[in-house]
Amino acid sequence: MIIDCEPIYFDYLEKKWMIGFWKGQYDLVTGAEIGVYTKAVDLKILDYFSGAYYDCVSNTDLLEMSYTLKKNGTTLFTREGKHWWLTGFKLGEFSNPSELTLAINITLHNVAMRDAFVSGLWNAGYTLDEFARDGKTISFTFGVPHTPQPVTRTPATDQIIQRKNQLLCEKYQAITGKSNNLQDKVKAIKAQAPEMYNKIIRTGKSKQLYETFSKLTCSIVKKYEEMNK
């Protein structure tokens, strides 16, 4: 995956929050995500991990969110809902993250939480003219990231991985070009490129994998807290 990320941190009601934004190329798809999290604990697991562990918010803290993903000014898709993780993907579309913009609307629980989130935007490097307030709702566009990107993002590795991603998308388009609907496209992929079919059917499994990982990590956190009482 070659994706831009933008984590926004803020404090509200004695909790540490992170609302994260992502856009870019997820292997065979162009996509975008918004995730809402709260901090559970400062964690150190031997030499593998050290830092703040964030978990997805509970049902009582879900937020009304929407976004429109555009590529070079053309809309690819729109998503909206009350959620902790709002995702969308376009199969077989190849994009560089720099071509994508995410027009975002987030409705916070109240004005106090809105102002706390605004402080997070400000601390991340957003200026007052880069976002708008309407009651409890904040609107802004995630284009060029304001925050540091992962160390794994380098021009050389991006180029290598993106070339592989582009070839995958071109192969998908070549196989499915005569199909008129998604069902026929997937059938064609299954028949002619089973390895690509396996990638496609795994695309929707991210939430299940996240929940499995979250349960495992929470058990580690619990043991860690018990050891340090």
N, C-alpha and C positions, 0 to 999 in steps of 0.2 A: 504494500500500500504506500502510495506517495500522497500524503495529505497535509494540508495546513491545519494547525490547531490553535485555539485561542482560549485558554482557561482564564476565567474571571473569578477572583476570590473576594469575599466580603464577609463581614460579621453581622449577624442578626439574631436577636433573642437568645443570646449566649451560645450560639452555634456558629461554627465556621462553615461557610458555604463555598461551593465551587460550581459555577455554571460553565460548561465547556462547549465549544463550537468546533466543528470539523468540516472540511470540504476537500474533495480531491478525487484521486483515482484509487478505487478499491479493487485492484486486480482487474477483473473483467467488467466492472461497472463504475460509472461516475456517480458520486453520492455526497450526502451531507447529513450531519447529525447535530442535535442539541441534547446535552445530558445535564441533569440537575442532581447534585450530590451534597452531602454534609460530612464533616470530618468525624471519624469515629475515634481515632487514637493516633498518637505518634508511635511509630513502630520501627523496630530494628530486628531483622531476621538474619542473624549471622552476617555474612558478607553479601547476601543476595539483595537485601532491600533496606533502606533507611530513609524515613521521611513520614509525611502525613498520609494516612490511609483514609480515603474517602469512600463512602458507601452511598448507594442510590437512596433518595429520600423516601420516606414512608408515604402511604396513600394520602395522609392528611396534608402533606406538603407538595403535592403535585401542582404544576403550574400550567396555565393556559399559554400555549406557545403556537407560533406559526412562522413559516419561512418560505421564501421563494428562491430556488436555486437558478441562477442565470449563467449561461456560458457566452462570453463575448456579447452580452446584452440581450441574448435570446433566452426566454424562459424554458427551462427543461422540465420542471415540475414544482408544485406547491404542496406543502404539508401543514396540517394544523391539528390541534387536539390538546386535551388536558392530560399531561403525562410527565414522566421523569426522563424519558428518552424518546425523542422524536427523530425518526430516521426516514430516509428516502434514497432510492438508488435507481439509476437508469441502465438497464442491461445492454451491453455491447457498445456503449458510448465511451469514447476515449477523450480525456481532457487532461491538461496540465492544471494544477491548482491555481496558477496565476490567471488562467482564463475564467475562473469561476468567482462569482460573488453571491453572497447569501444575505438577502434582505430579511431581517429578523424582527419579530414583534414578540415581546414577553410581558405578560401581565403578572405582576407580583401580588402578594397577598394584601398589601396595604401601602400607603405612601411612605411609611417608615422603611419598609423593606425595599421599596423602589429606590429611595435615597441611598440606602446601603449598597444596593447594586450599582447605582451611579458612581459611588465612591470607588467601587471595584473597577469600573470602566476607566475612571480617571487615573487610578493607580496603574492600570495596564497601558496607559498612554493615549487613550481617546480624549479628544478635546471637546469642548461644549458644542461646537458646531457639527460634530460627527454623530450625535444622537439627539432624539427628540423625546419629550415627555408628554403624555396625554393621560391625566389621572394616574392610575397605577401602572400604566403601560409604557414600556420603553421600546423605541424603534431605532434601529441602526443597521448599517451594512457592514458585514465582515468581508473585506476584500483582501488587502495586504495585511498580514498579521502584524499586530503591534507588540506581541510578546515573543521572547526567544523560542525558536523551533527546536525540536529534538536534535541531539547531536548526530543521530543517524541520517539526518537530511544533509547530504553533501551534493554538490553539482555532479560529481562523477557517479555516485551510486544512484542518484535520481535518474540520470540519463540511461544507465543500464537497465534499471527496473522498469522505467517508463517505456523503453523500447520493447521489452517483453510484453508489457500491458497493451501496447498499441498493436502488436502482432496478434495477440489474443482477440482483441476487438475486431480487427480486420478479418480474422478467420471466422468469427461469429457472424459478421455481416455477410461474408461470402456464402456461408452455409444457409443462412436464414433469409437471404434477399428475396426469394420468391414466396415466402410464407406471409399470410395476411394477418395472422393473429399470434399472440404469445404462445398459445397452446401448440400450434403448428411449428412455431420456431423451436420450442423446447423439444418436440418430437424429432425434428430434423437434427438438432444437436445430439440428442441421445443416440440416434442411429449412426451419425457420421463422426462424432467426436465425443465418445463417452467420457474421456478425461475432463473435457470442458463441461459436460453435463454434471459431473460430480461437483465441480466448482459452483455451478449455478444453484444446485439444490442445497449447498451448504451456506449460501448467502443469507438465507432466512434463519439460520441457526444461531446467530450471534447472541441473542438474548438468552437462549438456553445455556450456551457456553459461559456467558457472563454470570448467570445465576449459580452455576456449578462452581465457578471460580470464587464467587462471592461467599458461598457457604463455606468453602475450604478456608478462605482467608479469615472469615469471622471466627472460625474455630481456633485458628492460630492466634488471633487477637485476644480471644477469651483466655487462652492458656497463658499468653504473655502478660495479661493484666493480673491473673492469679499469681504468677510467679513474682510480680513486682509489688504486691500488696505489702 
